[in-house]
Every structure is written in structure tokens, then in C-alpha cells.
Amino acid sequence: MADSRKPSPSPLSRREREIMDIVYSRGRATAAEIHQALVEPPSYSAVRALLRILEDKGQLQHVQEGQRYIFTPTLAREEARRSALRHVVE
């Protein structure tokens, strides 16, 4: 479900950044695809929890296709980079 939440200025954890890199590289991904692509992945449940956190932070959104959720970034990759750099500078 898409909504109008803005990305949070709070920094992302290492694992959150890794998940975002996977979603950006694929354009869209399921939790299972993300879990499979992670290096030394945590449990599947932990990945789902991280995806929920990233949605709460406004970094991801999802749509339901059948029984699965498809996650997509809310910002273009370049815009997200600029926002992260702005946060570091501030």
C-alpha cells in the first residue's frame, strides 16, 4: 500500500542499508528474495521485521500480490543518497 509518509531522517542500520541496496538493485523484491540475497542472513522472521521497520521509516512500501508482499523503495536511489548525505552533513 502506498502512502504519503516521508523518509525518516534517522540513519539506517548496516542491515537496513543492505536490504535497501538489494531492493534498489532489483527494483522490487519479496521478503524471501531479500532473505536469500543477504550475506549471512538473519532468520526470515528478522528480515520481515526489518522490512516493517523500513516501511515505518518511510523507506519502503509494499503491494500485495496473491499471498506475498512486493516491496519497492519510496524514493529514487539518487534522491535517497542525497538525503543520507544531507543527514550526515547536518
N, CA and C atoms as an extended XYZ file, in Angstrom:
270
Properties=species:S:1:pos:R:3:atomname:S:1:resname:S:1:resid:I:1 pbc="F F F"
N         0.840       -1.178        0.000 N   MET     1
C         0.000        0.000        0.000 CA  MET     1
C         0.883        1.239        0.000 C   MET     1
N         0.688        2.094       -0.934 N   ALA     2
C         1.455        3.329       -0.988 CA  ALA     2
C         0.806        4.355       -0.077 C   ALA     2
N         1.637        5.141        0.567 N   ASP     3
C         1.103        6.229        1.364 CA  ASP     3
C         2.038        7.417        1.267 C   ASP     3
N         1.731        8.466        1.991 N   SER     4
C         2.468        9.716        1.830 CA  SER     4
C         3.524        9.934        2.903 C   SER     4
N         3.921        8.880        3.624 N   ARG     5
C         4.950        9.052        4.646 CA  ARG     5
C         6.261        9.460        4.002 C   ARG     5
N         6.962       10.390        4.631 N   LYS     6
C         8.263       10.826        4.166 CA  LYS     6
C         9.331        9.997        4.857 C   LYS     6
N        10.467        9.752        4.166 N   PRO     7
C        11.533        9.015        4.820 CA  PRO     7
C        11.994        9.722        6.081 C   PRO     7
N        12.262        8.946        7.092 N   SER     8
C        12.708        9.467        8.368 CA  SER     8
C        14.140        9.950        8.262 C   SER     8
N        14.469       11.015        8.997 N   PRO     9
C        15.852       11.475        8.976 CA  PRO     9
C        16.781       10.565        9.771 C   PRO     9
N        16.228        9.590       10.481 N   SER    10
C        17.078        8.720       11.272 CA  SER    10
C        17.924        7.842       10.353 C   SER    10
N        19.176        7.623       10.734 N   PRO    11
C        20.061        6.825        9.887 CA  PRO    11
C        19.629        5.359        9.868 C   PRO    11
N        20.029        4.672        8.811 N   LEU    12
C        19.710        3.261        8.687 CA  LEU    12
C        20.836        2.428        9.287 C   LEU    12
N        20.469        1.297        9.852 N   SER    13
C        21.478        0.361       10.355 CA  SER    13
C        22.185       -0.293        9.170 C   SER    13
N        23.260       -0.989        9.448 N   ARG    14
C        24.004       -1.685        8.399 CA  ARG    14
C        23.081       -2.663        7.663 C   ARG    14
N        22.314       -3.430        8.399 N   ARG    15
C        21.433       -4.423        7.796 CA  ARG    15
C        20.313       -3.753        7.000 C   ARG    15
N        19.779       -2.634        7.512 N   GLU    16
C        18.747       -1.894        6.781 CA  GLU    16
C        19.309       -1.369        5.462 C   GLU    16
N        20.538       -0.853        5.485 N   ARG    17
C        21.167       -0.376        4.244 CA  ARG    17
C        21.370       -1.530        3.268 C   ARG    17
N        21.760       -2.685        3.786 N   GLU    18
C        21.960       -3.858        2.935 CA  GLU    18
C        20.640       -4.253        2.263 C   GLU    18
N        19.566       -4.237        3.013 N   ILE    19
C        18.244       -4.552        2.446 CA  ILE    19
C        17.856       -3.529        1.389 C   ILE    19
N        18.075       -2.253        1.685 N   MET    20
C        17.734       -1.214        0.711 CA  MET    20
C        18.553       -1.377       -0.569 C   MET    20
N        19.828       -1.738       -0.450 N   ASP    21
C        20.659       -1.964       -1.641 CA  ASP    21
C        20.082       -3.086       -2.500 C   ASP    21
N        19.614       -4.141       -1.856 N   ILE    22
C        19.013       -5.261       -2.590 CA  ILE    22
C        17.750       -4.808       -3.314 C   ILE    22
N        16.894       -4.091       -2.615 N   VAL    23
C        15.634       -3.633       -3.228 CA  VAL    23
C        15.929       -2.651       -4.366 C   VAL    23
N        16.880       -1.734       -4.161 N   TYR    24
C        17.225       -0.801       -5.242 CA  TYR    24
C        17.790       -1.535       -6.456 C   TYR    24
N        18.649       -2.535       -6.223 N   SER    25
C        19.261       -3.234       -7.356 CA  SER    25
C        18.227       -4.035       -8.150 C   SER    25
N        17.205       -4.559       -7.474 N   ARG    26
C        16.177       -5.359       -8.143 CA  ARG    26
C        14.990       -4.519       -8.604 C   ARG    26
N        14.802       -3.364       -7.983 N   GLY    27
C        13.645       -2.535       -8.302 CA  GLY    27
C        12.439       -2.869       -7.441 C   GLY    27
N        12.256       -4.148       -7.153 N   ARG    28
C        11.183       -4.649       -6.305 CA  ARG    28
C        11.581       -6.048       -5.856 C   ARG    28
N        11.149       -6.441       -4.674 N   ALA    29
C        11.553       -7.751       -4.161 CA  ALA    29
C        10.605       -8.220       -3.073 C   ALA    29
N        10.491       -9.529       -2.947 N   THR    30
C         9.727      -10.127       -1.858 CA  THR    30
C        10.650      -10.323       -0.663 C   THR    30
N        10.066      -10.595        0.494 N   ALA    31
C        10.870      -10.856        1.689 CA  ALA    31
C        11.758      -12.082        1.467 C   ALA    31
N        11.237      -13.102        0.800 N   ALA    32
C        12.030      -14.310        0.538 CA  ALA    32
C        13.219      -14.008       -0.363 C   ALA    32
N        13.012      -13.187       -1.389 N   GLU    33
C        14.113      -12.823       -2.284 CA  GLU    33
C        15.181      -12.024       -1.543 C   GLU    33
N        14.740      -11.123       -0.682 N   ILE    34
C        15.676      -10.324        0.103 CA  ILE    34
C        16.443      -11.230        1.056 C   ILE    34
N        15.742      -12.117        1.743 N   HIS    35
C        16.381      -13.048        2.676 CA  HIS    35
C        17.452      -13.866        1.963 C   HIS    35
N        17.138      -14.353        0.784 N   GLN    36
C        18.074      -15.169        0.017 CA  GLN    36
C        19.294      -14.364       -0.434 C   GLN    36
N        19.128      -13.081       -0.727 N   ALA    37
C        20.215      -12.255       -1.241 CA  ALA    37
C        21.137      -11.709       -0.149 C   ALA    37
N        20.692      -11.736        1.105 N   LEU    38
C        21.513      -11.190        2.192 CA  LEU    38
C        22.730      -12.068        2.468 C   LEU    38
N        23.840      -11.418        2.784 N   VAL    39
C        25.043      -12.117        3.206 CA  VAL    39
C        24.868      -12.458        4.681 C   VAL    39
N        25.072      -13.710        5.035 N   GLU    40
C        24.863      -14.177        6.406 CA  GLU    40
C        23.522      -13.671        6.947 C   GLU    40
N        22.430      -14.108        6.319 N   PRO    41
C        21.120      -13.561        6.684 CA  PRO    41
C        20.672      -13.957        8.087 C   PRO    41
N        19.942      -13.054        8.723 N   PRO    42
C        19.288      -13.417        9.979 CA  PRO    42
C        18.108      -14.323        9.630 C   PRO    42
N        17.309      -14.683       10.597 N   SER    43
C        16.138      -15.521       10.324 CA  SER    43
C        15.174      -14.793        9.380 C   SER    43
N        14.328      -15.570        8.742 N   TYR    44
C        13.317      -14.999        7.855 CA  TYR    44
C        12.420      -14.024        8.625 C   TYR    44
N        12.075      -14.382        9.861 N   SER    45
C        11.245      -13.507       10.705 CA  SER    45
C        11.940      -12.179       10.971 C   SER    45
N        13.244      -12.218       11.181 N   ALA    46
C        14.002      -10.984       11.416 CA  ALA    46
C        14.003      -10.100       10.170 C   ALA    46
N        14.102      -10.722        8.999 N   VAL    47
C        14.048       -9.957        7.748 CA  VAL    47
C        12.694       -9.286        7.617 C   VAL    47
N        11.618      -10.012        7.910 N   ARG    48
C        10.272       -9.426        7.857 CA  ARG    48
C        10.155       -8.254        8.824 C   ARG    48
N        10.725       -8.395       10.009 N   ALA    49
C        10.684       -7.305       10.996 CA  ALA    49
C        11.451       -6.093       10.475 C   ALA    49
N        12.600       -6.315        9.852 N   LEU    50
C        13.382       -5.204        9.296 CA  LEU    50
C        12.619       -4.511        8.164 C   LEU    50
N        11.916       -5.284        7.360 N   LEU    51
C        11.112       -4.689        6.287 CA  LEU    51
C        10.005       -3.817        6.870 C   LEU    51
N         9.402       -4.270        7.947 N   ARG    52
C         8.357       -3.482        8.617 CA  ARG    52
C         8.955       -2.182        9.165 C   ARG    52
N        10.140       -2.262        9.743 N   ILE    53
C        10.824       -1.061       10.264 CA  ILE    53
C        11.118       -0.090        9.126 C   ILE    53
N        11.600       -0.605        8.002 N   LEU    54
C        11.892        0.256        6.856 CA  LEU    54
C        10.624        0.897        6.298 C   LEU    54
N         9.507        0.195        6.368 N   GLU    55
C         8.225        0.807        5.972 CA  GLU    55
C         7.846        1.908        6.961 C   GLU    55
N         8.013        1.650        8.248 N   ASP    56
C         7.695        2.659        9.265 CA  ASP    56
C         8.564        3.902        9.101 C   ASP    56
N         9.803        3.711        8.672 N   LYS    57
C        10.717        4.831        8.437 CA  LYS    57
C        10.420        5.533        7.117 C   LYS    57
N         9.512        4.956        6.320 N   GLY    58
C         9.145        5.577        5.049 CA  GLY    58
C        10.101        5.256        3.911 C   GLY    58
N        10.966        4.277        4.093 N   GLN    59
C        11.939        3.917        3.061 CA  GLN    59
C        11.363        2.939        2.039 C   GLN    59
N        10.448        2.082        2.477 N   LEU    60
C         9.838        1.075        1.612 CA  LEU    60
C         8.320        1.180        1.653 C   LEU    60
N         7.708        0.636        0.629 N   GLN    61
C         6.261        0.450        0.602 CA  GLN    61
C         6.024       -0.935        0.011 C   GLN    61
N         4.828       -1.448        0.181 N   HIS    62
C         4.549       -2.759       -0.389 CA  HIS    62
C         3.168       -2.799       -1.030 C   HIS    62
N         3.043       -3.726       -1.949 N   VAL    63
C         1.748       -4.077       -2.532 CA  VAL    63
C         1.605       -5.586       -2.372 C   VAL    63
N         0.393       -6.034       -2.215 N   GLN    64
C         0.157       -7.465       -2.058 CA  GLN    64
C        -0.187       -8.065       -3.413 C   GLN    64
N         0.529       -9.129       -3.762 N   GLU    65
C         0.251       -9.894       -4.981 CA  GLU    65
C         0.002      -11.328       -4.541 C   GLU    65
N        -1.236      -11.725       -4.532 N   GLY    66
C        -1.573      -13.058       -4.037 CA  GLY    66
C        -1.252      -13.161       -2.558 C   GLY    66
N        -0.447      -14.155       -2.201 N   GLN    67
C        -0.088      -14.377       -0.802 CA  GLN    67
C         1.181      -13.640       -0.372 C   GLN    67
N         1.826      -12.911       -1.281 N   ARG    68
C         3.103      -12.286       -0.921 CA  ARG    68
C         3.067      -10.779       -1.072 C   ARG    68
N         3.952      -10.140       -0.330 N   TYR    69
C         4.117       -8.696       -0.416 CA  TYR    69
C         5.322       -8.411       -1.307 C   TYR    69
N         5.171       -7.439       -2.182 N   ILE    70
C         6.253       -6.988       -3.048 CA  ILE    70
C         6.681       -5.620       -2.530 C   ILE    70
N         7.953       -5.495       -2.152 N   PHE    71
C         8.481       -4.260       -1.581 CA  PHE    71
C         9.192       -3.437       -2.643 C   PHE    71
N         8.943       -2.126       -2.606 N   THR    72
C         9.610       -1.188       -3.504 CA  THR    72
C        10.060        0.021       -2.696 C   THR    72
N        11.127        0.686       -3.145 N   PRO    73
C        11.576        1.883       -2.430 CA  PRO    73
C        10.608        3.044       -2.657 C   PRO    73
N        10.542        3.928       -1.691 N   THR    74
C         9.665        5.090       -1.826 CA  THR    74
C        10.372        6.244       -2.526 C   THR    74
N        11.697        6.221       -2.541 N   LEU    75
C        12.483        7.269       -3.182 CA  LEU    75
C        13.364        6.674       -4.265 C   LEU    75
N        13.668        7.486       -5.274 N   ALA    76
C        14.664        7.065       -6.251 CA  ALA    76
C        16.000        6.941       -5.524 C   ALA    76
N        16.843        6.041       -5.969 N   ARG    77
C        18.121        5.785       -5.298 CA  ARG    77
C        18.944        7.061       -5.136 C   ARG    77
N        19.010        7.872       -6.171 N   GLU    78
C        19.822        9.103       -6.112 CA  GLU    78
C        19.257       10.080       -5.081 C   GLU    78
N        17.950       10.180       -5.019 N   GLU    79
C        17.319       11.061       -4.032 CA  GLU    79
C        17.610       10.562       -2.608 C   GLU    79
N        17.573        9.257       -2.412 N   ALA    80
C        17.883        8.674       -1.101 CA  ALA    80
C        19.337        8.955       -0.724 C   ALA    80
N        20.242        8.871       -1.683 N   ARG    81
C        21.658        9.175       -1.414 CA  ARG    81
C        21.824       10.617       -0.974 C   ARG    81
N        21.172       11.529       -1.687 N   ARG    82
C        21.280       12.953       -1.320 CA  ARG    82
C        20.731       13.190        0.077 C   ARG    82
N        19.618       12.556        0.399 N   SER    83
C        19.019       12.708        1.718 CA  SER    83
C        19.957       12.180        2.808 C   SER    83
N        20.577       11.034        2.556 N   ALA    84
C        21.510       10.459        3.533 CA  ALA    84
C        22.723       11.363        3.704 C   ALA    84
N        23.231       11.913        2.614 N   LEU    85
C        24.381       12.818        2.691 CA  LEU    85
C        24.016       14.077        3.440 C   LEU    85
N        22.834       14.611        3.197 N   ARG    86
C        22.363       15.803        3.914 CA  ARG    86
C        22.305       15.523        5.417 C   ARG    86
N        21.833       14.323        5.774 N   HIS    87
C        21.738       13.952        7.186 CA  HIS    87
C        23.128       13.904        7.824 C   HIS    87
N        24.102       13.360        7.116 N   VAL    88
C        25.470       13.274        7.639 CA  VAL    88
C        26.053       14.673        7.833 C   VAL    88
N        25.827       15.546        6.863 N   VAL    89
C        26.360       16.908        6.937 CA  VAL    89
C        25.739       17.675        8.101 C   VAL    89
N        24.433       17.484        8.311 N   GLU    90
C        23.764       18.173        9.415 CA  GLU    90
C        24.265       17.643       10.722 C   GLU    90
